[in-house]
């Protein structure tokens, strides 16, 4: 499992969301904003984000994706900053989930991080709807 992203309970949820949306893991490129393991599901520090973001920028430059799906607050905030998109106050990022933003011939599509479902199982239905929209964007 080393080197594979989204393993454990979050990974099971992520795989289920993908499977229900008929998205094959091997058909998408998955990466993380933070490249190192964060123990106990803790949030990344500002310093960790700054240290790792250059790697993500290089990945985006190399892969040149048409669609960037951001999982959760930190990835969404970073990508919105990178592309100079209007960033809402911290508590309002949840209002961005499931919406498309077009910039530089790319679609930015924020969704909740799968870990959110571990803490709020009632969110799974709306998150699944978002993943179903990702599937439509990919087809």
C-alpha positions in Angstrom: 0.0 0.0 0.0 3.0 2.3 0.3 2.9 5.0 -2.4 -0.8 4.5 -3.0 -3.0 7.4 -2.0 -6.3 7.0 -0.3 -5.9 3.8 1.6 -7.6 2.8 4.9 -11.1 4.0 5.8 -10.9 7.2 3.6 -9.6 5.1 0.7 -12.5 2.7 1.0 -14.9 5.6 0.8 -13.0 7.1 -2.1 -13.0 3.8 -4.0 -16.8 3.4 -3.4 -17.5 7.0 -4.6 -15.4 6.3 -7.8 -17.0 2.9 -8.4 -20.6 4.3 -7.9 -19.7 7.0 -10.4 -18.2 4.4 -12.8 -14.8 6.1 -12.6 -11.8 3.7 -12.7 -9.0 4.7 -10.4 -6.4 3.7 -13.2 -8.1 6.2 -15.6 -7.4 9.3 -13.5 -4.3 10.9 -12.1 -4.4 11.2 -8.3 -2.0 13.3 -6.3 -1.9 15.2 -3.0 -1.2 18.8 -2.1 0.9 17.4 0.8 3.4 14.8 -0.3 4.3 13.4 3.2 2.2 11.4 5.6 0.3 13.5 8.1 -0.3 11.4 11.3 -3.7 11.2 12.9 -5.5 12.8 9.9 -4.3 16.2 11.1 -4.6 19.3 9.0 -1.5 20.4 7.1 0.3 23.4 8.4 0.9 26.5 6.3 4.6 25.7 6.2 3.9 22.2 4.9 1.6 23.5 2.2 4.3 26.0 1.1 7.0 23.4 1.1 5.0 20.9 -1.0 3.1 23.2 -3.4 6.0 23.5 -5.8 5.8 19.8 -6.4 2.1 20.0 -7.1 2.6 22.9 -9.5 5.2 20.8 -11.4 2.8 17.9 -11.6 0.0 20.1 -13.0 2.4 21.6 -15.5 3.6 18.2 -16.6 0.2 16.4 -16.7 -1.6 19.5 -18.1 -5.1 18.3 -17.0 -8.3 19.6 -18.5 -10.1 19.0 -15.2 -8.7 19.5 -11.7 -10.8 18.0 -9.0 -9.9 19.3 -5.6 -10.7 17.2 -2.6 -11.5 19.3 0.4 -10.7 22.7 1.8 -6.9 22.8 1.7 -6.5 21.6 -2.0 -9.4 23.9 -3.0 -7.9 26.9 -1.3 -4.5 26.3 -2.8 -5.8 25.8 -6.4 -8.1 28.9 -6.1 -5.0 30.9 -5.0 -2.8 29.4 -7.7 -5.4 30.4 -10.4 -6.3 33.7 -8.9 -9.9 32.6 -8.4 -12.1 34.5 -6.0 -11.5 32.9 -2.6 -14.4 33.0 -0.1 -14.0 33.3 3.7 -12.8 30.0 5.2 -16.2 28.9 6.4 -17.8 29.4 3.0 -15.6 27.0 1.0 -18.2 24.3 1.4 -20.4 26.4 -0.9 -17.9 25.7 -3.7 -18.2 22.0 -3.6 -19.9 20.5 -6.7 -19.5 23.7 -8.8 -17.4 24.2 -11.9 -14.9 27.0 -12.3 -13.4 27.7 -15.7 -9.9 29.2 -16.0 -7.1 28.9 -18.5 -9.0 26.2 -20.6 -9.3 24.1 -17.4 -12.2 23.2 -15.2 -11.7 23.4 -11.5 -14.2 21.2 -9.7 -14.0 21.2 -5.9 -15.6 18.4 -3.9 -15.5 17.3 -0.2 -12.6 15.2 0.8 -13.6 11.5 1.4 -12.5 11.8 5.0 -15.4 14.2 5.6 -17.8 11.3 5.1 -16.1 9.5 8.0 -17.1 12.4 10.3 -20.4 13.3 8.5 -21.9 10.1 7.0 -25.0 12.1 6.0 -22.9 14.0 3.5 -22.3 10.9 1.4 -25.3 11.3 -0.9 -24.4 14.9 -1.9 -20.7 13.9 -2.3 -21.7 11.0 -4.5 -23.8 13.4 -6.7 -20.6 15.4 -7.1 -18.6 12.4 -8.1 -21.3 11.5 -10.6 -20.8 15.0 -12.1 -17.1 14.3 -12.3 -17.9 11.2 -14.4 -20.0 13.3 -16.7 -17.1 15.8 -17.1 -14.7 13.0 -18.0 -17.0 11.6 -20.7 
